[in-house]
Amino acid sequence: MKPTTRYGRLAWLTPWLYLAVPLALLVTFTYVPVGAMLSYSLTDWDGVSPDREFVGVDNYVALFTRPELFKVFVVSLYYLVASVVQIGVALYFAAVLTFRTRFRNLFKGILFFPYLVNGVAVAFVFLYFFRRGGTLDTVLGLFGVADGPFWLGDRDIVNISLSGVSVWRFAGLNFVLFLGAMQSIPQELHEAAELDGAGRWQVFRHIIAPGIRPVIGLSVILAVSGSLSVFEIPYIMTGGAGGSLTFVIQTVKLAFQFNKTGLASAAAVVLLALILLITWAQRRLVPDERRSAA
């Protein structure tokens, strides 16, 4: 009885022993940096000097009162529209490949491959793809279009070009998420619906779509947060020039080019708050069905 009693006293400690290392890493590399970022946002620190003067909420006031700092969110609208297209394309191909289709394993690999490619490599590939006399202009020339637009220099289409690259790269991720969710739906439901005379559209509308609603909600959250925090592709391809400056690129330039780390930290806090707010709103508007049922 004595070992059992001792084991019972220490049993509560076992889960914390397993969680100790992950929690330490989470606190060290997530919560401590976030706390530091919050403290920097209340100062005028330049990122180099050991002196930091407390300025309160002046950095936040500057963000919301200086249009040139906050209007870059307009660029995010291009990526938000592209995310809708991306989700639609991924949903379409996932639904098609859920049914018995020839060469569907080959198509799965083709669709997911762009997501596996490093973002820097993708940016350089499309940098040559969109340049004057590049691949796209060559293809258009075959159809009689002699002088194509300046894809990465024209302010009217540069963000369309860049957001199109995002669709090409990230559609594979949504495709895999949707396909995995669709394949988790019992096959018997498909077969029963087909025996009742339902076509593929009816099967998708009444069986597949309701079954993958939580995954669609997750994809929407990822799409919105991703459109607000776009950085890699436009930074490499244009550097934010020509009207392609995103909020994250602007934040990086504030911190490392203009030495305004305090203002950049405030911008990062605002971005984090927006993403958390959007996530909370999405969870409130589209509640988890399993939680509702409970």
N, C-alpha and C positions, 0 to 999 in steps of 0.2 A: 504493500500500500504506500510505502514511503516514496519509492521512485515515481509512482503514478501521481502522487500529490505534488511532487516537485516538478514533474513534467507539466501538470496542469497549471502550475503557477507561472511557468516560463513559456507556455504555448502562445500567449499573446505576443511574445517577442519575435517569434519566427517570421511572420509576414514582414515586419519592419527590417529584419536582417536581409531579406531578399530585396526589399525596396531601398535599402540604404544607399547603394551605389547609384542607381538611376535617379533617386531624389537629389543626391549631392550634385550629380552632373546637371540636372534640370535647374536647380537653384543657382549653380555657379555660372552656367552658360546661357541662362534665359532670364531669370528673375533679377539677378544682380545687375546684368547689363541694362535691363529695362529700368531698374531703379536709378542707375547712373545716368541714363538718358533723360529721365524725368528731372533729375537735379541739374544737368547741363542746360536743359531748356529754360531754366529760370535764371540763367546767367548770360553774360556777354562773352563767354570764353571763346578764344580764337583757335583752340585746339593745340596750341604750342606753349603759350605763356603759363607759368604756374599760378598767376593771379587770375581770379575770377570774381567779377563784380556782380552781386545779386541785382537783377533787374525786374524780378517778379514776372508778371504776365506780359511784359512789353513785347517779347518775341511772338507771342500768340496774337497780340493786337496787330502787330506788323503783318502777320500772315493774312489776317482777314481784312485788313484795311488797305493793303497794297495790291491792286489788281494783278500786277505782273507776277506776283508770287503765287496767287491762288487760281488764276485763270488757266494754268496748265492742266487743270482737271478736265478741261474741254477736250484735250487730246485723248483722255481716257474713254470718251464716248465712242471713238472709233474702235478701240479694242473691245469695248462692251458689245457693240454691234457684231464685231468679228467673233466674239465668244458665243453669241446666239447662233450665228452661222455654224460655228465649230460644233456646238452641241447638237444642232440639227443634222449635220453631216454624220457625226459619230452615231447618233441615234438611228439614222437611216441604215447605215452599213451594219450596225450591230443587229438590227431587226432582220435584215436580209440574211445575214450569215447565221442567225439563230436557226433558221429553217435549213433543210437539207439542200445544199448548194454545191455544185461542182467546184473543185479547187478552193474550197473555203479556207483550208489551213494556209494555203499560199496567200490568199487575200488578207488573212489575219496578220501574217508576218509583214506584208507590204504596208498595211495601214498603221501598224504599231512601230515600224522601223524608224520613222522620223523622230519619234519621241526619244529613241535610244541615242540619237546623234547629239554630240555636245553642242550646246547653244552657240558657242563661239564659232564652231565649224559651220553651223547652219547660217549664221550671220555672214560669214565670209563667202559661202556658196551663193547666197542670194545677193550679196554685194556685186558679184560678177554677173549674176543673172539679170539684175536691173540696170547695170551700167550702160552707157551709150555704146551701141554696137554689140551689146552682150547677147546672151541667149534669147531673152525675150524679144529684143528687137529683131534678131535673126528669124525667129519663128514668125513674127508679125510680117516681116518682109516677104515670106513665102505666100502670104495672103494679100499682098499688094500694099501693105502699109509701109511706106518708105521711111517716113520720119515719125517715129514714135515719140511720146512725151518724155520729158526728163523725169523718170520715175521717182528718183530720190532727191530731186532738186526743186520740183514744182510744189509750192505750198498747198495746192489744191488736191494733190493726189499722193503726196509723200506718206501721209498717215494711212491711206488706203493700202498702199504697197506694203508698209511695215506690218499692219494688222493682218494682211493676207499671209505673210510669213508665219505669224503666230498661229493662224488657223492650220496651216500645213504642218506645223511642228506639234501642236498640242491636241489635235483631233484624235490622235492615236491613244492618248491617255484616257480620254472620255470614252472612246470606243471600247477599250478593255474593261473599264468600269461597267459600262452598260451591258456588254456581252456577258461578263461574269454574273451580273444580276439576272439577266434573262435566262441564262442556263441553269440558275438555281430554282427557277419555277418548275414544278413537277411536269414532266412530259405528258402525264396522263391528262392534264387539263387541255393541252394542245390537241391530243388525239380525240378527246371527247368533243371538243368544239368542232373539229374537222368532220367527225361522224355526224354531227348535227347540221352540217352544211355551211359552217362558217368559213369565210374566206380569210386570207392572210391579214387583210386590213382589220376585219372584225376581231381576229385573234389578238392582234396587236393592241387594238383599242380597248377591248374589254378584259383581256387577261394579262398581257405583257405590261402595258403602261401602268395600270394600278399596282402591279407587283414590283415595279422598279421605281416607284415614286420617291422613296427615301434616297436612292442613288441619284436621281435627277436633282433632288434638292441639294445634295452634296455638290454636284457638278455646278449648280447655279452659284453656290457660295464660292467655290474655287474660281469660277469665271469672273464674278464681280470683284473679288479680292485681287485676282490676277490682273484685271484691267486697270485697277487703281495703282498697282505696284509694278507696272511694266518697266523693265530696265535694260536687260541684256541685249536684245536684238536692236532696238533703236540707238542705244549707246554706241555699239560697235559700228553699225551701218551709217549713221548720220551724226552721232555725237550730240543729238538734240538740236541740230541746225535745221533751218528751213521750216520752222513751225512744228517740229517733231519732238520738242522738249516735253518730257513727261515729269510727273511730280517727283519721282525717285531720282531721275537724272538731275533735276534742279536741286534736290536735297544734297546729292553728292557734290555738286559744284559749289554749293554754299559752304559745305564743310571743308573741302580740300582745295578749291580754287580761290575762293574769296575769304577763307579762314573765318567763317562765321559758324563755328560749331554750335553755339548756343541756339541760333536761329534754325540751323539744320536739325538739331535735336527736337526743337518744337515742331518742325514740319513732320518729323518721324512720329512724334507722339500723336499729332493730328491724324496722320495716316492710320496708325494703329487703332485709334478710337473709331475712325470711320469703318474700318473692317470689322471691328467688334460689334459696332452698332448694326451694320448690315447683316452680320451673322445672327445677332439676336432677333432682329426683325424677321428674318427668313424663318427662324425657328418658331416664332410666334404665329406667323401667317400660315406656315405649313407645318403643323405639329406632327410629331412622330405617331403614326397610327398605332403602333404597339403600345406606346405609353398611354394613348387615349383609351385603348381597349382595356388596359389594366385599371 
